Amino acid sequence: MILGLDVSTSITGASVIDDEGKILYCEAWKFQNKRHFPDLFAKAEEVRNLLLAIKQEYDIEAVFIEQSLFAFMRGKSSAKTLLTLSKFNGIVGWLVWDVFGMTPEFLGATQARRTCGVPKKEKGEDIKLVVLKFLLDNDPQFCYTLTKHGNPVPGTFDRADSLIIARAGAECLNTKG
């Protein structure tokens, strides 16, 4: 079984797939409540607990984590944001090593999408919606709910990204194998 993680300090997506690619687990771990998660350490403690629960439930053979951003994205990232995300990504990588006793592999989002066959976005198109449409069209197991305004509920994109990371990781293992 493969665990794919899309790490973020607000919502982390986590997916487990089996050797046939069947989705066994596909959840969004939410850390937005500042009272419960006042800092990275509280969030890391929750990630450890969630990873321990996954370890008890599933026989994880490999873990793949989406690589954090390396460059600024207009309107989306500041130096502080990139630094915090990179720190948390590193912490989660270490937690994977500690909990599962294995070194996770880090995959770039673009590489993972390409590996899974997600089409390139058209100019002006949101890549998150492209990924969501790809999964809906190609994976009958993947589903999500909408808000009353017709938007995907928070965490949907994170779940989708973690599933793409898990599927790309499986493909990487098959290629090496």
C-alpha positions in Angstrom: 0.0 0.0 0.0 1.1 3.5 -0.8 0.5 6.7 1.2 0.5 10.0 -0.7 0.6 13.3 1.2 -0.1 16.8 0.0 1.4 18.8 2.9 0.1 22.2 3.9 0.0 24.0 7.3 -3.8 24.6 6.9 -5.1 21.4 5.3 -3.0 18.3 4.5 -4.4 15.7 2.0 -3.7 12.1 2.7 -4.5 9.1 0.5 -3.8 5.4 0.8 -4.1 3.2 -2.3 -3.5 -0.6 -2.6 -1.5 -2.4 -5.2 -4.3 -2.3 -7.7 -4.8 1.4 -7.2 -8.0 1.1 -5.2 -8.6 4.1 -2.8 -8.5 2.8 0.7 -8.3 6.2 2.5 -8.6 9.7 1.1 -9.0 12.4 3.7 -8.2 16.1 4.4 -6.5 16.8 7.7 -7.5 20.3 8.8 -5.3 22.5 11.0 -7.0 25.9 10.7 -8.3 26.1 14.2 -5.7 28.3 15.9 -6.9 27.3 19.4 -6.2 23.6 18.7 -3.2 24.2 16.5 -1.4 27.4 17.6 1.9 26.5 15.9 3.7 24.0 13.7 4.5 21.8 16.7 0.8 21.3 17.6 0.1 20.5 13.9 3.1 18.1 13.8 1.8 16.3 16.9 -1.6 15.8 15.2 0.1 14.6 12.0 2.0 12.0 14.1 -1.2 10.8 15.6 -2.9 10.5 12.2 0.1 8.7 10.7 0.1 6.3 13.7 -3.6 5.6 13.0 -2.8 4.9 9.3 0.1 2.6 10.3 -2.3 0.6 12.5 -4.9 0.3 9.8 -2.8 -0.2 6.6 0.4 -2.0 5.7 2.2 1.0 4.1 5.1 0.0 1.8 6.0 3.4 0.5 5.3 7.1 1.2 5.3 9.9 -1.3 5.1 13.6 -0.3 4.4 16.5 -2.6 7.5 18.6 -2.8 7.0 22.1 -1.4 7.2 25.2 -3.6 10.7 26.5 -4.5 9.7 29.7 -6.1 7.2 32.6 -5.5 3.8 32.3 -7.2 2.2 35.7 -7.8 -0.5 36.3 -5.2 0.0 33.0 -3.5 3.4 32.9 -1.7 5.6 35.1 0.3 9.1 34.3 1.6 7.6 33.7 5.0 4.9 31.3 3.6 7.5 29.4 1.5 9.8 29.0 4.6 7.0 27.9 6.8 5.7 25.4 4.3 9.2 24.0 3.7 9.7 23.6 7.4 6.4 21.8 7.9 7.1 19.6 4.8 10.4 18.6 6.4 8.8 17.9 9.7 6.2 15.7 8.1 8.9 13.9 6.1 10.7 13.2 9.4 7.5 12.0 11.1 7.0 9.6 8.2 10.5 8.3 8.7 9.9 8.0 12.5 6.5 6.4 12.3 6.9 4.1 9.4 10.7 3.5 9.5 11.1 4.5 5.9 12.4 7.5 4.0 9.6 9.2 2.1 10.1 10.2 -1.5 9.3 13.8 -2.5 7.6 14.4 -5.9 7.0 17.7 -7.6 3.4 18.4 -8.3 4.0 19.0 -12.0 5.9 15.7 -12.4 3.2 13.8 -10.5 0.4 15.2 -12.6 2.3 14.4 -15.8 3.0 10.8 -14.6 -0.7 10.3 -13.9 -1.8 11.8 -17.3 -3.4 14.9 -16.0 -3.7 17.3 -19.0 -1.9 20.6 -19.0 -4.0 23.5 -18.0 -5.1 26.0 -20.6 -4.1 29.7 -20.2 -6.2 31.2 -17.4 -7.4 27.8 -16.2 -7.0 26.7 -12.5 -4.8 23.6 -12.3 -6.7 22.5 -9.2 -10.0 22.3 -11.2 -8.2 20.5 -14.0 -7.0 17.8 -11.5 -10.4 17.5 -10.0 -12.1 17.1 -13.4 -9.4 14.5 -14.3 -10.1 12.4 -11.2 -13.8 12.6 -11.7 -13.5 11.5 -15.3 -11.0 8.8 -14.6 -11.5 7.5 -11.1 -15.1 6.4 -10.2 -14.0 6.0 -6.5 -13.1 9.6 -6.1 -16.0 11.8 -5.1 -16.6 15.0 -3.2 -19.3 17.3 -1.9 -20.1 20.9 -2.7 -20.8 23.8 -0.5 -24.2 25.5 -0.7 -22.6 27.9 -3.2 -21.6 25.1 -5.5 -17.9 25.0 -4.7 -15.9 21.9 -3.6 -15.8 21.7 0.2 -12.5 22.8 1.8 -10.0 20.0 1.6 -11.2 18.6 -1.7 -8.3 19.9 -3.7 -5.9 18.6 -1.0 -7.4 15.2 -1.1 -7.2 15.2 -4.9 -3.6 16.3 -4.9 -2.6 13.6 -2.3 -4.3 11.0 -4.5 -2.3 12.1 -7.6 0.9 11.9 -5.5 0.0 8.4 -4.3 -0.8 7.3 -7.9 2.4 8.9 -9.3 4.3 7.2 -6.5 2.9 3.8 -7.5 3.9 4.5 -11.1 7.4 5.4 -10.0 7.6 2.1 -8.0 6.3 0.1 -11.0 8.9 1.7 -13.3 11.7 1.0 -10.9 10.4 -2.5 -10.2 
